[in-house]
């Protein structure tokens, strides 16, 4: 059991602010890595606002406990996962202080993950208690930062980078989400949130730029339906898979 726990690596997916599509990116990155042959698990570390159960169509499942450890549930795609949404009544607000939140995160991460090699952890936005518990106690192997292209999001993304850097967590790279919107009627591409800001910021921070995910109705619809685009085919699946390959290469080189 000790050997298994040491072999389990943690990949933190984070952002400095909410609303940048981090949870959608986390779910699809886990699916992409799963398709690439990695034994992946998914943890929803957003204790107050969990969304992975919906994104991965596992809302109706409840984990069991075995020898005081949670046993992850498995959604239709076959990825084991845990979220507070699997443990609390739907729609119920959690009024928990910092220590309770940290203990909840530890229960999710220290679950019975079996032969899982990599945990993709969907972090809540910001740089608070959960982030500190993660970097101090659980020591991620690396972090992926998600941002939209506009300046306000990039300022907060830079703060997230700073937190992980101070804790000695390697930066795998930065993803630009909601990068360009193609009109479904005329095909014209517009940039409501700007374009290229994340790539430029990655250069300023001397960290890799992992790629762009467009602002697309299909991604939103499939995510709401619990059908991650990365599990299918087409341009949107390819965009997630391209990022997944870069992350997988980084993990292999850093092993």
DALINDA-V620227 format. One record per pair of residues at least 6 apart in sequence whose C-alpha atoms are under 6 Angstrom apart, sorted by the first residue. I is the first residue (numbers start at 1). J is the second residue. Records with the same first field share a line. If there is no record, write none. Layout:
I = J ; J
This chain:
8 = 117 ; 118
9 = 118 ; 141
10 = 118 ; 119 ; 140 ; 141
11 = 119 ; 120 ; 121 ; 140 ; 141 ; 142 ; 143
12 = 121 ; 143
13 = 121 ; 122 ; 123 ; 143 ; 144 ; 145
14 = 123 ; 145
15 = 125 ; 145 ; 146 ; 157
16 = 125 ; 126 ; 156 ; 157 ; 160
17 = 125 ; 126 ; 156
18 = 125
20 = 147 ; 148
22 = 146
26 = 122
28 = 228 ; 230
29 = 244
32 = 230 ; 241 ; 244
33 = 244
34 = 40
39 = 116 ; 117
40 = 116 ; 118 ; 119
41 = 79 ; 80 ; 81 ; 119
42 = 81 ; 119 ; 120 ; 121
43 = 81 ; 82 ; 121
44 = 52 ; 83 ; 122
45 = 122 ; 123
46 = 123 ; 124
47 = 84
50 = 85
53 = 59
54 = 226
55 = 223 ; 226
56 = 226
57 = 226
58 = 75
62 = 86
63 = 71 ; 72 ; 73
64 = 70 ; 71
65 = 71
69 = 111 ; 112
70 = 111 ; 112
71 = 112
72 = 80 ; 81 ; 82
73 = 80 ; 81
74 = 80
98 = 129
102 = 130
142 = 169 ; 170 ; 171 ; 172
143 = 171 ; 172
144 = 172 ; 173 ; 174
145 = 174
146 = 174 ; 175
147 = 153 ; 176 ; 177
148 = 176 ; 177 ; 178
149 = 193 ; 194 ; 195 ; 197 ; 198
150 = 193 ; 194
173 = 207 ; 208 ; 209 ; 210
174 = 209 ; 210
175 = 210 ; 211
176 = 198 ; 212
177 = 212 ; 213
178 = 213 ; 214 ; 215
179 = 195 ; 213 ; 214 ; 215
180 = 190 ; 191 ; 214 ; 215
181 = 189 ; 190 ; 215
182 = 188 ; 189
199 = 209
202 = 209
210 = 243
222 = 228
229 = 237
230 = 237 ; 240
